[in-house]
């Protein structure tokens, strides 16, 4: 309540001098909107007393015995009598509405009626008019038209503009604003030395031409576009949208006109003869979250994706809260629920699935091969087609049929010599070696299922089977196994003190997780060099001789690393499942054989390669499954067919592998693409995907001029309509957001809401003038130049107590902007001034320092991507923060601490907080500790020999200005005390300078450590992280 | 001057979980370094609160109500028989079981007994919670709108199935502020599953601040040497060095303040002081060495292992004691689609003792009267079996129509059970409690009218309970 009250006061305080005429749009409509429209507004279904206060007809209608508003006559206006009634039962708004009018608000309404009750359409729905430049007394103070508007207002308020900021401060401000990075002292020096009249403008042009300009502009766009590197919901695995991000940076750098930019972002795919780049641009509306939670209902999420596109598009381009009309007519703005779903229809015909994204990008996808990749794919596909023709089914099938009939008799037999036991798991646990060493189920159940070689037993983690033990120094164990999970698990234990299992899984180069096999015997442990992946069958033959195991995996010998001693296992019965160490097998085991001797490689091969084929061949052909038939064919073409066929088959497989590899390396991006047969759109009752109402076709909300008659009723038509000259919102919303970039607050504070609930513009004439100017050519760089070359922008940001009291938020701009830097710039600044920054533009996102465990504690794990954080190495640790991998469910902690959004939804403005957690990041995050140390190195190596010179160097590198004598004194004292300290504690010094991945310079540790504390102190100053 | 200061503080928000306006209005002078509490919004609480603080023991994944609290002997009769269409009534079910050809009823294989004076039925899996039945209110008729984890857990924590809204703790931080300047108003702790099947993920949005200023988001307390992110000084910086650096920075900032006049600099100085105090207050808070043996015994041996549910419960008490307004625990692993008998037993073994211990511990300190304890998941589980049903093994899918939560202290009844479900534990028969009702009730216990705690964003006055929610008066003491 108090917050709302205060907002109202602020509007009144700034906008309404006591004797000034009341302006309906600025002063009165916000009161009606916030307090009355919920019951007496645009929502047709929930209107009370058949009374509308949001339209002219409603306000002035003759209601028989009374009128709501009688211009000039407050006493006869029922509106006023009701809102000022002493009797609570009569007074509006009623108690249950939750809002109350203040005396000041009632007074405004009274004055408005007294002054003739002039009504106007909501200002933002009327196209902007270019206002004449207002006269000002101090013309000299106005550099450009912006200043005329600002100055005229200041003069009316009796305020004076501030003098221009000093050049160092100004260049630092300008550099952050146009590139997101601070200036170097050399750049500051050049500016200080430039006595030409256009010195400042030259700096502006220099900065606008830097590639970092595009990055800076894109930073704001990424928030709006809810750009991220993961899908967001539930599993939150990785996606690749960085090509789209890089397109955006490039478009700003090329100064693509904003109308072109907007049209391509919204509908690049629909442009006639759309280029790859134009299709890529349309990724804007595929940055929304995408779900594939097991069990989720596709229709539900498909609706959410479209709703997100609607919210984002309306917000970014029109500053409209269209989403309010999803469940019912808008309560405040004249937007019906039907309007909403007609707008929704523009975005509802994308060839997408409700649940998608499990394996990276979600359809529709644009593949972006390099030229080399494209030609490689083409010839591989061609070669594969040729090989497949040579191996056509009609050629191979007769051969295979003939082979099948006889081959079973000649297949190598499983070895029987020295066989101690054989468990086939084909329905029971009996030993088929005639040695009667049957196994028995100790607990749980082990279903017998189709597996390898034919059948196998399935273990769920709680069952246990025991087999009679045996003692031997020389033996072999052979078995089929398939693990069903990725955690460490024991497959088999006991017997002569042996244990075979699967190690804890680790990410492998292609982002899958896999594990080595482990073997323990007589107090020692080995790990296989070959990695096993879950859900795949493997045949294991383990020969043991002279206390050492020898592993044959899938018929081939595999090296093992000794990993050290372990506790020796006693002789016990041999067992599978629920072992001593509480890491039970989850998976399947088949064809277990024990031999009292070792097996030769040929014998192991017979078990691994031939026995499963024997099993299939002994089955009736009609009972063979499709998968089994494929395995027979594979076996035949690999081993037994003619040499030509075998070679063709070998080549085919290798070609397919290469194609898969090349395709995996091709970067793709999620883009917009229309369905072949467009999906119908219906009004959804209460916004519920199950509640289909009337069918609707695409159209823009009725409050606006319609699409031109010859325009297509699709996204392209919509996008072009947004940039038509008569559109009241697009240009205003865009210039307001750019204004916000420089001054912290837009001319309309609620950058995301230009509707009747939004704040009125603090200077509508200026906003409209800028909008008209921008609309004339949509030149983005020209607009930035216009703003930053204004005298308004160039003012000093020092503030007097009197001005602070009069205009605490600096809405009137009697001083320059002063704000804490956005999160990305806080970090980029530290990297820049230490010279750690890697200025590479674009490319895949990177993984800078992050406290361990942040992802892993929350994530699902398993084989999904982006579940574990693997820090980048080398220069990627020092990329600009906008390239930090953005995982939506765990966004980068050191950036969110400085108010970076999680990117789940479109963000039009970041709120700025000032918290102790921010202090902790700047003091303790290795990023900043390392930056301080590298900065200290530079001070020592480049700053001269005397401490005072070094300190001045250091201070200027960070703040762009020269420190005064007291500042120098304070820091030199600190340095001296720290030097004394670290001389006494050299071990501490060594530890401090070791923080970070970069190697400390060859400087005495105590000196470097002491200077590091000084550099860190300067990096923590308020002015360091502030645009002044 | 009053308006000026309010203006100024609308520009940025300060503190961790400390509402800006409130801290200023309460303090009358910025940057005061006292350790007293900071209020939230003026006018809050709306009425005298029963609870000053809340601890929400969220059991992530959806614990099975009919295997733990909602005793259904009738299921013995129906076991193995197809769930009648008249019960399911065509209600939607998840994509995980919608393809099943049959929906056989799975009875609970666990024994139930009556406990306490109130005679509440509790499963054998929860022998310790069984001992506190006379202190708690069991709500058997919780229900939710969502049928899958992401939307359901987002719904119970933020009042909306889709992301973007502030979490409950963030709302409370925004509305009521903190009772302790040196600690966050809203603290979050996680513990990992005992169950062997894979866990469901969690999301930082669950303790996020949504559209509220980010200083209201929950602060994670983590096991290990760096309990709050970036809390520890880097190696080689001892407290003396840190103090020296801060003193120098403070002097420089103050000189700059004199030149620029921006009160934001003053705030920065005080935030650095608070950071320094946190470096002492947090380790002190985490130091369990002063906890007497009988308390450690009460929570069980796990409480000595940092990061376990038991350790987090004990820490929760220490946080509540120091005035932290909202403590949110998440324990993972309650998603028993298969192997329910094994995994549910493991989960209970890992949490039962500490959950009960927290209630008993608060009670013996006299803190239970003004601390609200809430236990429960984001939804319940189906009576029909997911996967293969055997005499000893079964699984259950997500079920939104009814599930059980319990609450203790802070204004709710003792030894009370609320709401009835049908014989199949499928639908609510009487006294439903929707998630929005629960949220309204929790706020009510804190003295907050859920209709009046609002924040204007995108033109709308949002609240935790969206446009729904009724305080469940019947469970209030």
Interface residues (C-beta under 8 A of the other chain):
Chain A: X1 X2 X3 X4 X6 X7 X9 X10 X13 X98 X232 X233 X234 X235 X236 X289 X291 X293 X294 X295 X296 X297 X298 X304 X315 X321 X323 X324 X331 X332 X333 X355 X445 X460 X461 X462 X485 X584 X586 X690 X750 X752 X753 X755 X756 X757 X758 X797 X798 X799 X800 X801 X804 X805 X808 X809 X818 X820 X851 X853 X857 X858 X859 X860 X861 X862 X888 X889 X890 X891 X893 X894 X896 X897 X899 X902 X904 X905 X911 X912 X913 X914 X915 X916 X917 X918 X919 X920 X921 X923 X924 X925 X926 X929 X966 X967 X970 X971 X973 X974 X977 X978 X981 X985 X988 X989 X990 X991 X992 X993 X994 X995 X1009 X1013 X1016 X1017 X1020 X1021 X1022 X1023 X1026 X1028
Chain B: X1 X3 X4 X6 X7 X8 X10 X11 X12 X13 X14 X15 X16 X21 X41 X42 X43 X92 X94 X95 X96 X97 X147 X148 X149 X150 X162 X163 X164 X190 X192 X196 X198 X199 X200 X201 X202 X203 X204 X205 X208 X213 X214 X215 X219 X222 X224 X226 X228 X229 X230 X231 X232 X233 X234 X235 X236 X237 X238 X240 X241 X242 X244 X245 X248 X249 X251 X252 X253 X255 X256 X257 X259 X260 X261 X262 X263 X264 X265 X267 X268 X269 X271 X272 X274 X275 X278 X339 X342 X390 X393 X397 X398 X451 X452 X454 X455 X456 X458 X459 X460 X461
